[in-house]
Amino acid sequence: MLKKLFNLTIWAIVVLVVLFITKPYLKGWLLEGQTEPRAVTDRGQLLSDEENTIKIFEDTSPSVVFINTQDTQLNAWTRTVSETPLGSGSGFIWDKRGHVVTNYHVIQNSSSATVRLSDHRTYKAILVGASPRHDIAVLKINVPIDSPKPVPIGTSNDLKVGQSIYAIGNPFGLDHTLTTGIISALGRSIDSEAGGQIENLIQVDAAINPGNSGGPLIDSAGRLIGINTAIYSPSGSSSGIGFSIPVDNVNRVVPQLIAKGRYIRPVLGLNIDEHSNRIISKEYGVEGVAILGVAEGSGADSAGLIGISYVNDEYVLGDVIQEFDDRTVTTVADLLDILDEYEAGQSVNLTILRGNRQINVSVLLTSPKS
């Protein structure tokens, strides 16, 4: 009995070994002839947020353009002109007249630029106007037929942290790339290449890389809420911290660039100076912007603001601006950066130090006299 059981065990082991060795061949033999593709599993409906993302891209991407810049050089010996590529960036259609909005730093130092539409038509662009201070430039192309529609305009003064956002651009030359994310913070400031700071930027976590500059930032309603302009990254690539110029600034600056070729800041009608302000702040121990003088007939003059006076062989401190519409100002740059957000014809509230007391004054902003 034990011998029979031993023999059965041996045979069982042999069979298992044989099956293990021949398994691949048996599998191939059993599946021989089954070369048809596998049945496709029904996907079902897309999620509502996926459908909205797709719609935003399909509606907006035709209005996003690819900008190439060149440096034109004249050979003094051969008298021939050559163009050297400088870089590339993004932009978007502003209106039906062929105006294209982008960042100033995209076209900075270039002598010519071309704009390529989503259907690959390419046009020479002319520079209409630029504001280095705001990092905004306007180009113009002549599209005879089938011009892309302008990107719908939204607002940025009512944005909330956590809102969904969509960035479309040409990172690393890969045209019409969509990235998504949320608004991470509001009211950020970065240094401007033209000096000073660009204020009230939108911080986003959508991937923004070199080549995205000048492209539109879109909200979940498909409206323009900003221009993608900069990233914070030690490596130069996306690190999840990008910055966009708010559309309210864009919608204030761009019409002036189209009409006048440059942005003209409204004025209070004051004589102020950064160097003098530092000396006065140290001398008198006050914080704010000291008014050196007031222009006759200006909004500041009508509001009764007072500049430094010279009495009995001594300088007498006048008004010192400490707040501008409830925003603290300590330097002339602070004041000018805030002033950039306003237009002539608006009234602003200034909190000033006059003697030993603070008072509030309403001042009408005006256009600078030419």
Legacy VTK file of the C-alpha trace (Angstrom):
# vtk DataFile Version 3.0
C-alpha trace
ASCII
DATASET POLYDATA
POINTS 370 float
0.000 0.000 0.000
2.776 2.447 0.921
4.650 1.550 -2.246
1.550 2.293 -4.347
1.046 5.614 -2.585
4.696 6.491 -3.119
4.435 5.732 -6.843
1.319 7.928 -7.175
3.123 10.778 -5.462
6.074 10.432 -7.818
3.765 10.452 -10.862
1.913 13.514 -9.543
5.196 15.378 -9.155
6.270 14.355 -12.657
2.958 15.568 -14.131
3.233 18.930 -12.352
6.801 19.407 -13.574
5.786 18.560 -17.144
2.820 20.976 -16.998
5.034 23.743 -15.640
7.614 23.275 -18.412
5.073 22.983 -21.193
2.712 25.716 -19.938
3.848 28.399 -22.447
3.497 25.994 -25.350
0.108 24.743 -24.211
-1.074 28.344 -23.811
0.046 29.219 -27.327
-1.639 26.100 -28.740
-4.899 26.766 -26.908
-4.976 30.422 -28.057
-3.906 29.628 -31.616
-6.203 31.377 -34.067
-7.538 33.944 -31.540
-6.042 37.047 -33.277
-9.078 39.339 -33.150
-8.827 42.571 -31.048
-10.361 42.421 -27.638
-13.835 43.828 -27.168
-13.870 47.533 -26.260
-15.407 48.446 -22.932
-17.955 51.236 -23.246
-16.535 54.426 -21.721
-19.836 56.079 -20.907
-20.375 59.832 -20.625
-17.518 62.211 -19.858
-17.626 63.867 -16.473
-19.142 67.350 -16.473
-15.846 69.025 -15.508
-14.076 67.146 -18.336
-16.699 68.345 -20.820
-16.279 71.919 -19.609
-12.473 71.733 -19.895
-12.748 70.386 -23.438
-15.219 73.128 -24.389
-12.971 75.854 -22.961
-10.010 74.570 -24.963
-11.998 74.155 -28.197
-13.526 77.623 -27.872
-10.363 79.477 -26.814
-7.431 77.751 -28.537
-8.221 79.131 -32.036
-7.717 82.617 -30.560
-4.286 81.785 -29.107
-1.311 82.564 -31.353
2.336 81.536 -31.580
4.775 84.470 -31.695
8.283 84.178 -33.123
10.688 87.099 -32.775
13.734 87.935 -34.882
16.660 90.300 -34.841
17.266 91.919 -38.224
20.919 92.647 -39.023
22.514 94.473 -41.942
25.833 93.200 -43.284
27.899 96.344 -43.856
30.057 94.638 -46.506
27.447 92.850 -48.597
24.559 95.207 -47.803
22.349 92.179 -47.236
19.811 91.832 -44.470
19.582 88.705 -42.363
17.162 87.701 -39.620
18.286 85.780 -36.560
15.652 84.017 -34.453
15.489 85.387 -30.910
12.750 83.422 -29.207
9.098 82.567 -29.102
6.077 83.120 -26.919
2.321 83.228 -26.870
-0.382 85.798 -27.429
-4.099 86.030 -28.064
-6.534 87.838 -30.338
-7.850 90.984 -28.672
-10.367 92.299 -31.209
-11.678 91.900 -34.763
-9.181 94.436 -36.118
-6.244 92.032 -35.784
-4.760 93.293 -32.530
-2.784 90.669 -30.631
-1.912 91.037 -26.935
1.218 89.519 -25.432
3.881 90.249 -22.819
6.350 93.028 -23.486
9.251 90.740 -22.596
8.207 88.369 -25.409
8.994 90.995 -28.062
11.627 92.958 -26.125
14.896 93.581 -28.032
13.452 92.159 -31.258
13.293 94.048 -34.535
10.499 91.980 -36.099
7.962 89.329 -35.194
5.669 86.834 -36.894
2.353 85.581 -35.604
1.143 82.071 -36.433
-2.540 81.267 -36.030
-3.954 77.921 -34.941
-4.618 77.013 -38.581
-0.878 77.638 -39.290
-1.390 80.814 -41.305
1.548 83.091 -40.525
1.654 86.886 -40.693
4.204 89.606 -40.171
3.281 91.669 -37.128
3.754 95.351 -36.417
4.206 96.759 -32.925
1.277 99.034 -32.039
2.312 99.935 -28.514
3.938 98.647 -25.351
4.078 99.324 -21.642
7.249 97.799 -20.189
6.078 98.859 -16.733
3.050 96.544 -17.029
4.823 93.936 -19.228
2.111 94.303 -21.873
2.506 94.789 -25.634
0.066 94.994 -28.522
0.867 93.727 -32.021
-1.246 93.939 -35.172
-1.635 91.492 -38.031
-3.617 91.748 -41.230
-5.919 88.741 -41.465
-8.009 89.201 -44.638
-10.554 86.427 -43.996
-11.594 84.045 -41.229
-9.978 86.023 -38.446
-10.051 84.160 -35.126
-12.602 85.527 -32.697
-11.402 87.607 -29.747
-11.118 85.931 -26.354
-14.129 86.889 -24.168
-13.177 89.330 -21.412
-13.839 88.619 -17.738
-12.996 90.478 -14.546
-10.265 89.961 -11.965
-11.454 92.083 -9.035
-13.837 89.339 -7.892
-11.514 86.332 -8.193
-11.277 83.873 -5.312
-8.444 81.600 -4.207
-9.401 78.058 -5.184
-11.119 78.924 -8.468
-10.354 76.666 -11.417
-8.150 78.192 -14.106
-6.916 77.133 -17.542
-3.734 78.294 -19.282
-3.217 77.933 -23.038
0.097 78.675 -24.692
3.160 77.372 -26.459
5.600 76.046 -23.826
8.974 75.112 -25.301
7.486 75.711 -28.769
4.756 73.071 -28.333
1.839 75.062 -29.678
-1.647 75.155 -28.166
-0.868 73.335 -24.947
-3.512 73.317 -22.226
-2.654 73.172 -18.532
-5.089 73.449 -15.653
-5.058 74.283 -11.980
-6.443 76.695 -9.428
-5.808 80.217 -8.223
-3.267 79.764 -5.432
-3.093 83.358 -4.195
-3.996 86.921 -5.134
-2.241 90.259 -4.802
1.282 89.026 -5.497
4.027 91.414 -6.643
7.131 90.747 -8.720
9.906 92.986 -10.004
9.345 94.491 -13.417
12.136 94.397 -15.986
11.357 98.062 -16.606
11.915 98.921 -12.952
9.521 99.015 -10.052
7.055 96.222 -9.488
4.089 94.661 -11.231
1.364 94.664 -8.586
-1.662 92.510 -7.785
-0.634 89.495 -9.837
-2.615 86.255 -9.791
-0.634 83.262 -8.508
-1.587 79.933 -10.099
-0.417 76.341 -9.831
-1.065 75.417 -13.476
2.118 74.406 -15.283
3.560 77.528 -16.926
6.865 77.157 -18.758
9.046 79.238 -21.096
6.911 79.916 -24.159
3.679 80.272 -22.160
4.400 83.967 -21.624
1.757 86.164 -23.207
-0.865 83.427 -23.340
-4.328 83.764 -21.811
-5.430 82.645 -18.364
-9.058 81.529 -18.581
-11.715 80.970 -15.922
-14.286 78.167 -15.864
-16.735 80.364 -17.784
-14.283 80.604 -20.689
-13.401 84.260 -20.044
-10.008 85.930 -20.036
-8.925 86.730 -16.468
-5.200 87.297 -16.987
-2.024 87.080 -19.064
0.481 84.404 -18.049
3.690 86.313 -17.513
6.197 84.728 -15.124
7.148 81.714 -13.046
9.047 81.222 -9.835
11.510 78.437 -10.508
15.189 77.880 -9.714
15.394 75.507 -12.708
13.579 77.727 -15.197
10.762 75.205 -15.639
7.404 74.978 -13.951
7.517 74.485 -10.203
3.830 75.054 -9.598
4.171 78.793 -8.956
3.151 80.943 -11.893
2.000 84.548 -12.116
-0.548 86.239 -14.366
-1.339 89.901 -14.982
-4.985 90.467 -13.952
-7.372 91.231 -16.779
-8.620 94.455 -15.160
-5.101 95.860 -15.628
-4.965 94.519 -19.169
-8.342 96.012 -20.056
-7.166 99.390 -18.774
-3.750 99.443 -20.447
-4.423 97.806 -23.841
-6.970 100.388 -25.135
-4.427 103.144 -24.439
-1.683 101.230 -26.241
-3.948 100.805 -29.269
-5.028 104.447 -29.262
-1.767 106.170 -28.287
1.007 103.592 -28.525
1.868 103.994 -24.851
0.253 103.934 -21.436
-0.235 107.312 -19.785
-0.561 107.177 -16.018
-3.156 109.533 -14.472
-1.814 112.209 -12.169
-2.655 113.628 -8.760
-0.903 116.877 -9.552
1.925 116.470 -7.059
5.638 117.039 -7.092
7.231 114.017 -5.396
10.709 112.513 -5.538
12.103 109.258 -4.146
15.531 110.582 -3.186
14.110 113.659 -1.461
11.487 111.511 0.233
14.117 109.314 1.881
15.902 112.372 3.251
12.660 113.905 4.539
11.498 110.642 6.148
14.801 110.351 8.021
14.949 114.030 8.953
11.394 114.344 10.253
10.895 110.747 11.413
7.685 110.240 9.410
6.576 107.402 7.119
4.867 108.066 3.832
5.342 110.194 0.728
6.097 113.834 1.400
4.494 116.314 -0.977
7.152 118.676 -2.311
4.753 120.822 -4.301
1.252 120.974 -5.811
0.473 121.798 -9.440
-1.878 124.725 -9.854
-5.333 123.725 -11.086
-4.722 120.022 -10.455
-6.879 117.599 -8.492
-4.471 117.877 -5.565
-4.740 121.677 -5.697
-8.550 121.542 -5.672
-8.427 119.135 -2.707
-6.286 121.594 -0.755
-3.144 119.482 -0.432
-0.074 121.329 0.841
3.548 120.969 -0.207
6.754 121.904 1.610
7.036 125.641 2.191
9.940 127.947 3.031
9.142 130.253 5.939
11.548 132.436 7.899
14.559 130.821 6.321
13.320 127.342 7.245
11.609 124.540 5.355
8.221 123.604 6.778
6.950 120.092 6.146
3.653 119.943 4.281
1.309 116.968 3.822
2.640 113.405 3.902
0.612 110.747 2.073
0.399 107.598 4.188
-2.484 105.697 2.592
-3.950 105.521 -0.899
-7.500 104.092 -0.868
-6.712 102.264 2.397
-3.426 100.860 1.044
-0.269 101.837 2.914
2.348 103.809 0.994
5.849 104.388 2.331
7.759 105.168 -0.874
7.150 107.041 -4.110
7.305 103.684 -5.938
4.444 102.419 -3.759
2.306 105.384 -4.704
3.071 105.153 -8.426
2.420 101.405 -8.516
-1.023 101.925 -6.991
-1.716 104.905 -9.248
-1.092 102.637 -12.247
-4.327 100.826 -11.432
-6.506 103.911 -11.924
-7.743 106.059 -14.786
-8.128 109.787 -15.238
-11.540 110.894 -14.034
-11.597 108.629 -10.992
-11.526 109.989 -7.460
-9.231 108.449 -4.850
-9.068 108.791 -1.089
-5.743 109.814 0.442
-4.939 109.563 4.123
-2.394 112.272 4.864
-0.431 113.375 7.875
-0.779 117.114 8.350
1.126 118.327 11.352
0.305 115.885 14.135
-3.007 114.578 12.838
-4.269 112.339 10.070
-6.999 113.530 7.714
-8.713 111.996 4.694
-8.851 113.864 1.400
-10.616 112.964 -1.853
-8.598 113.808 -4.974
-9.746 113.713 -8.605
-7.222 112.078 -10.958
-6.540 113.875 -14.233
-4.618 113.257 -17.446
-1.104 114.688 -17.573
-0.758 117.922 -19.485
1.171 117.516 -22.709
LINES 1 371
370 0 1 2 3 4 5 6 7 8 9 10 11 12 13 14 15 16 17 18 19 20 21 22 23 24 25 26 27 28 29 30 31 32 33 34 35 36 37 38 39 40 41 42 43 44 45 46 47 48 49 50 51 52 53 54 55 56 57 58 59 60 61 62 63 64 65 66 67 68 69 70 71 72 73 74 75 76 77 78 79 80 81 82 83 84 85 86 87 88 89 90 91 92 93 94 95 96 97 98 99 100 101 102 103 104 105 106 107 108 109 110 111 112 113 114 115 116 117 118 119 120 121 122 123 124 125 126 127 128 129 130 131 132 133 134 135 136 137 138 139 140 141 142 143 144 145 146 147 148 149 150 151 152 153 154 155 156 157 158 159 160 161 162 163 164 165 166 167 168 169 170 171 172 173 174 175 176 177 178 179 180 181 182 183 184 185 186 187 188 189 190 191 192 193 194 195 196 197 198 199 200 201 202 203 204 205 206 207 208 209 210 211 212 213 214 215 216 217 218 219 220 221 222 223 224 225 226 227 228 229 230 231 232 233 234 235 236 237 238 239 240 241 242 243 244 245 246 247 248 249 250 251 252 253 254 255 256 257 258 259 260 261 262 263 264 265 266 267 268 269 270 271 272 273 274 275 276 277 278 279 280 281 282 283 284 285 286 287 288 289 290 291 292 293 294 295 296 297 298 299 300 301 302 303 304 305 306 307 308 309 310 311 312 313 314 315 316 317 318 319 320 321 322 323 324 325 326 327 328 329 330 331 332 333 334 335 336 337 338 339 340 341 342 343 344 345 346 347 348 349 350 351 352 353 354 355 356 357 358 359 360 361 362 363 364 365 366 367 368 369
